[in-house]
Amino acid sequence: MKIKLSTIETEEAEKNFKNLIEGDLNKTFFLNGVWGSGKTEFLNKVEKKSVNKFKILDVWSKTDSRSVLEQSFALLKPIVYWSIKLLIVAAVVVSILFSKLLNIDLIAPLTKLMNNSLLGLVIIVICLMVAVYQFFRVKGDSIYLYLFKEDLVSLKNKVLIIDDFDRINKQEQLDSYKLFNVLKGKLPIVFVGDFSELIKSEDLKYLQKIIDLKVDLPYVLESKYIWTMFAEEFQKGTGQPFNETLLSLINKERRTLRDRAQFTQLLNREIFDYKKNERVQLSQLVVIDYLYLFYPNLYSRLKDSSFFEDLEYESDEPFKELKLRPELLRTLEILKSVDGFPRPFRSDKTRYYVYESINNLSVSQAKSIFENKNKLITYLNETEKDKDFSEFLKNNWNSNTFSDEQKKTATDAAIDLARKDIRTDLVNYIIAMKNEKIMPRMKAIVDSSDSNQILYSQPPEWKGKSEAEIRTIRFNHWNDELKSQNFDLSEIIRFLESFHFFNFQQLGTLIDNITLENEELLKLQHCDQLILVYLSQQNIFNKPAKWSPKLWNLICELNIDNFIRFWKILGYIRSGKYSNSFEIFKTIRDFENSGINKIETNQRVINCIEKKLQSNKLKYTLIDIN
C-alpha cells in the first residue's frame, strides 16, 4: 500500500472559467496562483471543455532568440508564419542565383529569358525586393505586427496563454506589453502567474491597463485544502496520522501541488520501497524527508552530532543566520525524542537518512514473535543480539499492543528461563512487570528541599493495608503462580530471593516452619535455600555456634554448587581472582552487634569450607575481610 495523490475536483470552476473565455468580448484575464499550484493542469482541463484551442506562450523557458512578437505569431498562425519564412528564403536564394549568373557572363541568355517570358519578370521583382529589404533593413517584427494590427490573419477560436508571466525578466515583460496592446480585444488572452509577485514590480501599471479580470484558482487548490487531503491519504496509506506540527508548517509555507507531488513520491520511496514503515518512527521520518526536499542545508547538518545543541543555544553563526521561523523550530523539536520503538532518530540516525536501506526488526515482525513460544524464548534468551525486540517489548508492554494471553505467554517463558538461571535483561524486565501487576512497589522521589533525602510515594493499591499484608498478597500470588509451573519449594525460595522480592528473613515468616526431619525437602534442587529460610525461622542466621550437629552434617553434605552459594550468601567466602578459586574470610562482620566491628570467623566454619573445597580440588586462600 502507498500514499495516493487524490484527484482534486475543480469541475465547477473549470466551467465558470470556460464561460468567461468564450464570451464575445475577447477579454484579457490574469489567472492567479503561486508557482506549482496547479494552474497549468487547471487550464488543460478547461481546454478540454472549450471549443477554443489554447496556445501556450512560455516566454520564461524559451530556448531560442526570437522576439516575443515573433514567437506569438508562430504560435497563433504557424502556417502563415512559415510561409513568410519560406518566401523570404526563396527570394534570397533566387537573388543569389541571379547574381551568380551575371558573374559567369550569362547575361545574354538571361536577358533573352526575361524579354520573352513572365519568369524573367518575376526574377527581376524578387531581386528588387531583396535589395529594398536590405537597404531599409526592415525588421521581421514589423511584418507580424502589421498582420496582427490590420486583422489580416484570423485568430478565431484561439486563446493565447502567457505562462509564468511573473517569472520573466523586465525587458521581456515590456516587450510582451507591446504585443498584448496590439492583440487586446482580438482574442482571449490569459496571463498566468503569481499576482503578488507582480505587485512588487514598478511596471504593474502596464499590466493593469491590459487586464480586464483577475481570476484566482479555486479554493480546493489552495495549500491548506490540498495538504489536509494529503494528511488523510497519508493515514490511509501508512495507518498512522500525519504529524500536526509539520502540517502547520506546510500550511504556513503555502506548499503547492507540485511540492505535494514531490513529497509524496519521496515518502512512498522511503516508507514502502525501502520498507521503512514500522522500522522507523514515521513522525520523525516525514520531518527528515521534508527537510531533505525543502531545507537541504538543515538536512546536511542533521548528521552533525552537535546539531540539536547548536540549534538550542544558537552557538554558531550559521544557525543565527538562518533565522528559522517558530513553526520550523517546533517541527525540529519532533526529532529531539530519544524514546519509543522503533528507535528514534537520535538513537539510530542512519536508518532515517534518505536513500538508506535498512533491515532492522519491524513492528509487525516483532508482534509475530509473540505468536510462537519457542521463537519468543529465543529472543528473550538473546536480547543482546537484537536490541530492536528488547526496545519494542519495553516500550509497548504497558500499552494495548499485547493481549493478556500474549503477556502470559511471555511471562511464562521468562519464568522458565529464570528457573534455569538465565537472567537476560528482558527476562528481568518481564518478571519485574509481573511483580508490579501483582502489587506495585513504592516509587522513590527526591525531596526538592533536601537533595540527600529520598521519599517514597505509596501506590493507591496499598491504601488501607499494612506492609505485612502487602507482602502476604505478593507472596501468595507468586507462590500460586510458581506452583502452577511445577516449582518445588526450594525453587520458589530461590526465585523470590534472587529477584529481591523477599529476603530470607521475610520468607521465614511467610513459609510454614521448615523441619530438618523432612527428608524429602532435603532432596530438593536448592536445598541450601531451604536451610537459609530455616536459619531465619530459628533466628540463628548468623550464629553458626548455635547450629546443631545435624544441621552441620546437612550443610557439609550439600553438592558443591549449593555449598558455595550457601556460604557466599552468609558472607564467609567469595570468588577469587582466578577461575575456580575462592577466598575464605578469617574475620567477618559482627552482625549480631550492628556489623560495624569485626570478629574472628568461627573455626568450624573455616574447617567445613576448607574440607569441602579440598575434596573438590578447588583452590582457596584465607584473608581478612575488607
N, C-alpha and C positions, 0 to 999 in steps of 0.2 A: 504494500500500500504506500502511496506517496501523497504529497501535498498537491492538490489540484488548483489550477488557476481558474476561478469561476468566471464564466462569461457574464459580463455586466450588460444588462439590457438597457438600451437607450432609444428604443423604437419611437416613442412619442416625441422625443427631442429631435430625432432624425427627420420625422415627418414635418415638424414645425420649421426646421431649417430648410428643408427641401421646398416648402411652400414659399418661404421668403425669397429664395433664389429664383424660383420660377415665376416670380411676379413680373409684370410688364414694364417696370421702371428701370431694369438693369442697374440695380443699386450696388454700392460698394460696401462690403462688410468687413469687420475685423473679428475673427474667431479667437477668443481669448482663452489662454491656458498656459500653465508653466511647461517648460521643456520636459517631454517624456510623459505628459499627462493623457495621451491617447487622442490627440487632435487629428492626426493623420488617419488613424483607424476609424474615427468617427466620420470623417469626410468620405472615406471609402464606402461606408455603409450608406451614407446619404446619396452618393452617386448611383448606387445600385437601385435606389428607389426613384431616381430622377431620369427625365428624358434627356437631360443635358449631358455632355461629355466634359469631365473635369480635366483640365490641363494644368499640371502642377509645374510651376516655375521655381526651381530650387536654386536661388541666387547664391545662398551661403556656401553650398558644397559644390559649386560649378567647377569643372575641370578644364574649361577652355578659356580663351582670351576674348571671346565675343562680348559685345556690349549687352546690357540688359534689354535694350530695344530689339536687337537682332535675335537674341535668344527667344524673346516673347513672340516675334513674328514667325520664327522657325517652329515654335511650339503650336501656335494657333493656326497657321496656314503653311504646313510643311510642303505641299505640292507647289504652291506659288513661290515659296522661298527657294526651293531647289531648282525650279525653272529659271528664276532670275540668275541664280548662281551659274547654271549651265549656259545660259545665254551669254553672260559676261565672259566665261571661259572660252566659249566658241568664238566670240568676237576677237579676243586676244589671239587665239590660235590662227584664225584666218588672217589677221593683220600681220602676224609674224611670217606666215607662209607667203603672203603677198610681197613683203619686204624681201624675202629670200629670192623670189622670182626676179625681182628687179636687180638684185645683186649678181645674178648669173646671166644677165643680158638677155632676158626673155621678154623684154618689154613689147616687142613687136607682136608676138603671138598673143600676149595678154591684152594688148590694145585692140587687136582684131577681135578677141573674145568679148571684150567689153562693148565694142561697137556693134556687134552682131547678136548679142543675147542679153536677156534680163539678168542673168547670173553675174555678168560683169558689173552691172549697176549695183547689185546687192553687195558685191565685194567692195566697191568704192564706198558705199554708205557705211559699211561696217568699219572700214579703216578710218573714215572720218569720225565715227562715234568714239572709237578708241582714242583717237588723237584729242578730241574735245574733252573726253573723260580725264585724260592725263593732264591736259592743260589747266582745267579748272579744279582738278583734284576733288572731284565730287565724293563726299563721304557716303559710305554704304547706308548709314543710319538714316540719311535724308530720304532715300528711296522708301524705306519701310515706314518712316514717319509720315511721308506723303500718302502712301497707300492706306495707312490707318486713318489719317485725318480726313481724307476726302471720301472715306467709306467706299473705296474701290475694291475692298475684299469683304466677303461675308463672314460675320462672326456669330451667326445664328446657332442656337443650341450648344453654345460653348460657355464654359465658366473658367476664368483664369484664377488659379490658386497660387498665391505667393507664399511659399512655405518658409518658416524660420525667419520671418522678416526682422524680428528683433535681434537676430544674431549677425546680420550682415554689417559691413563697415559703413561709415558715414557717407563716403563718396558714392557707394553703390545705392544707398538709400536715396540720395539726392537724384541720381540718375533714374532710379525707379519712379520717383515722383513725377519727373518729366513725362515718362511713358504713360503713367496712370492718369495724368491730366488729359492726355490725348484719348485714352481708352474709356475714360469715365462716361457712363451712360450708353456705351455701345455694346457692352456685355456685362454680366455679373462678375464682379471681382471680389475675391475673398483673401484678405490678409490673414496669415496665421502666425501667431506668436504670443509672447507674454507682454500684455499691455503695460504691466507695472514696470518692465524694463525700459519701455519706450518713454514712459513718463519722466524718467531720469534724463532724457535727451533734450537738448535745446531745440531740436528740429521737430518737436511734437506738433507745432503749429501747422506744418505742411500736411501731416497725416490727418489732422482734424478737419482740414479743408476738403479732403478727399473722402473720408469715411462717412458713410450715411448711417450705419448702425453697428454698434459693438455687441457681439453675442458671446456670452460666456458658455463654456462647456456645461453640460447638465450636471446637477449636484452629485449624481451617482458616480461621476468620475473624479470627484473631489477626494483628496488624500484620506480624510477621516473615514469616509464611507468605504473606499476600496480596501483600506487596511483593517477595518472591522470585519469585512468579509474574509480577508486573508486569515485573521485570527481564528475565525470559525473553521475554515478549511484546514488550518494547522492542527486544531484539536481533533478534527475528524481523521486526519492522516496519521497523527502520532499518538493519539489517545491522551495527550496532555494539554493543558491550557497554555496559550501563548502568554508570555510574561507581560503583565500590565505596565510595568515601569518602562520597558523597551517600547511598547506600543505607544505610550505617551510621548516618548522622544521622537518616534517616527512621525506622529501627527504634528508635533511641533516643527519638525523639519520639512513637513509637507512633501514626503516622499511620493513619487509618482507611479503610474502603471509600469513604466519602464524599470524603475527601481524594484517594484514588486516582482516583476518577471525575473530579474537578475537574482534577487534574494531567494526566490522560490527555487530556482534552478540550483543555486549553491546549497541550500538546505537539503533538497532532495538527494543531491550527490553525497553530502556529508552524512546525513542521517540514514539513508536507505542503501545507496550504492556502496558506501564504505561501512555499512552495518554498525553505525554508532548508536542507533536507537537502543535504549536500555543498557548501553555501556558507558554513557556519559550522562551528566545532569543536563537535560535539554535546555533548561532556563539559562544555563551558562553557555552552552554551545551556540545558541542563537545570538547571544550578545557578541561572542567572539567572531562569528561569521559576519555579523553586521559591521563590526569594526574592520574586518578584512576588506569588505566592499567599500565602505564609505569613510573610514578613518584609517587608512593604511599606515600612517605614522604611528598611531597609537597601537595598532596591531603588532607592528615590528617591535615596539618597546615592551610588549607583554612578555617577551622572552627574557627580559632582564629580571634578575631575582629581586632587585630593589624597586620594582615598578610601583607597588602599592604604597611603599613607604615614601617614595618620591612624590607620588600623587597626593598623599595625605598631608605632607608637610611642605610641598612645593619647594623641595630643597635644591632643585636645579633649574636653570634658566629656561630650558625647552618647555617645561611644564607651565611656567609662568607666561611664556609667550603664547601658548596655545589658547589661554583664556577660555577654558571649557565651560560650556553653559551648564546650569544647575541640573537640567534633565539628563545630560550625558554623565555627569558626576554620579547621579543617583543610579544610573544604569551600570556604571563601573562597580558600584557597591555590590552588585549581584555576584561579581567574580571574587569577592573577598571571603566568601564562605569556605570553611575548612571541614565542614561536617556533611554527613549524609552518604548514601550509596546510590549510584556508583560514585567513585571517588571524585571529589570536586576538582576544579581546575588547578588550584594552588597545591594540591597533593600530587597531581599527575598531569602536568601541562601537556605533554606530548600528544596524548590521545585527543586533545581538544583542537590541536592545530589543523588548519585547512590542508587537505590532501594527504593527511596522515592516516594510514590503515591501522586498525587495532584488532586484537583478538581476545581481549580480556572477557571475563565472565559477564554475561548479560543478565538482566533481571529475570527473564523467562527461564534461562538456563539455571540460575540459582534456585528458582522456585521448583524446577523439575527435580532437583536433588532430593527434595523432601518426599518425593513420591517413591523413592527406592531406599529402603532402610540400610541395605549394605553399602550403597553409594554414599549415603549420609554419614555412616560410621567412618568411611574412608576419609571424607572431608573433615570430620571432627577430629580425626586422629592425625591429620597432616595440615593443620591450619597454616603453618609457615610456608607451605608450597603454594597456597592460594589465598592471599590476603583479601582478594575481592569477596570470596564467600564469607570470610570472617566479618568483614565490614557490612556486607549485606545482612547477615543474621543479626548482628548487634544493632544496626540502625532500624531494623524492622520488627524486632522481637516484641516490642510493646505496642505495635500498631495492629491494624486489622489485616496485615499481609498474610499471616499464618492462621490457619484454623486451629481450634483446640486439639483436634486429632493430630495435626502436624506437630504442634508443640509437644504433645505427649510422646510422639514417636522420637523426636529429638531428645527429649528429657530421658526417656528410657535408654536411648543409645549412649548418652553422656554418662548416665549412672553405670551402665555396663562397662564402659571404658574406665571409669574411675575405680570400679571393682578390681580391674586388672592393673591398677596403679598407673594408668595412662592419664596424665593431667595436663592436657594441652590448654591453651588459652580459652578456646571455645568450650571445652568440657567444663572448665571452672566457671565460665560465664553462664552457661545454661543452668548449671546446678545452683548458682547464686540467684538466678532469676526464679527458679523453682522455690528456693527458700524465701525469697521476698513475697512470692504469691501466697505461701502458707501463712506467713506473718511478717510484715515489713519490719525492718530494723530501724532504730532511731538514727536520724541524719545529723551529722556534725555540722555546726555552724560556728563561724568565728564571731566573737564578741567585738563589735566595732569600737567599743570604748577601751578594750584591752586585747591587743592582738595576741597575747600569750594565753588567753583564756579561751577554751573551746566549750561551747554549749551544745546541747543536743535538742532537736525538735522531736516531739513524740508523735508517732503516726496516729491518725484517728482510730485505727483498729485497736489501739491499746486502751482506749477510753474505758474506764471502769474496771480495768484488770491490773492485777499486781504483776511484778516481774516474774514471780514464781508461776503464776497462771500462764503467762506468755510462754515461758519455757516449756511448760507441760503441753500446751497446744502444739508448739513447734515439734516437740519430741514425738508426740503421738502421731502426728501426720507423717513425719519421716519414718517412724517405726513401721506404720502400716504400709507405706509406700515401698520400703525396702524388703519387708517380709513378703509382699506380693511378688517381688522379683527373686524370691528364694534366698535372701541373705540370711545367714545364721547370725546369732547374737554377737559373735566376735567381729564379723564383717560390718554389722550395724555400728558397733562401737568405733571401729577403725574408720569408717566412712564419716560419721558425725564429728569425730575429734579431728581428723585430718583436714576437714574443710572449716574447722574452727567454729562450728555451730554450737558446740558444747565442749567444756573441758572435762577432765576425768572426775573432778570433784562434783560437777553438776550432774554428770552421768551416774555417779554413785547414788545421788538422791532420786534419780528418775527410774533407775532399773531396780527390779526386785533384788533382794540380797543374794549375792553370789556365794556359793559354798564350795570349798575345795573338795568336798566329799563327792560332788557330782563328777564322776569320771568322764561322762560324755562331753561335758563342757571343755574338759582339758584336751579333748581330741580335735577341737575346732581349729580352723586355719590360723586364726590370730589369737592364740591362747594368751600371749603376752598382754593383749588389750584387756582381756578378762581379769588378769591378775592386777593390772593397774587400777581398774574400777574397784576390785576387791580391796586393794590397799586404801583407796579413798573411803570406801564404806566402813573400813575398820579403823580409819583415822591413823594409819601407820605409813602414809605415802612416802615420807622422807625419814623414816625411822627404822632402818634395817636391823638395828639392835633388838627390835621388838618382833621381828619376823619369826614365825615358828619353824622348826626343823623341816616339817612337811612342805612349807612354802619355799624354803631354801632348796630343797630337793627338786621341787617342781620347776623353779627358776633355772637351776643348773641343767635341767634336762630339756629345756627349750631348744628347738633347732637353731642353728647359728644365726639365721636372719632375724628371727623373733627375739633371740637373746640380745643381739647387738642393739636392735631398735628399743628394747625394754630399757637397757642401761643408758642409752642416749637420751630417752625421754626423761629419765630420772636425773640426768646431768652428770653421770660418773665417767663417761667416755665420749670421745668424738673421733671423727675420721682423721687420719694422719696426713702428712704431706704427700705421701706416695700411695699408690693403689694397694688396697688390702692391708693397709697399716693403720694402727689406731693409737690414740693417746689416752692413757688412764690417769685420772686426776688423783694425786696423793692427798690433795686438800680440796675441800668443797665449801660452798657457802653454807652457813648455819641457818638453814631455812626454818628451823624451829624457833629461832630468835631473830626475826626480821631479815635474815640473809645478808646483813652488812658484813659481819665478821666471817673469818674462815676457820674451819676446823679440820682436823685430820680425818681422812676417809676411813670408814670402818674397815678394819683389816680383812674381815670375812668377805666384804665386797670385792676388795682387790684380789684376794685369793681365788674367788669364784670366777672373776673375769679372766685372770691370768691363765687359769687352768683350761678354761673353755677355748681361749684364743690359741693356746699352745696345742691343744688336741686337734684344732682345725688348721694348724700350721700357719697362723696369721701373726704378723709382726706387730709389736707394740712397744711403747715407751711410757715410763712413768713421769708425770710432770706436775707442777703446781698450777692450780687454776689461776687465770689472769685476775 
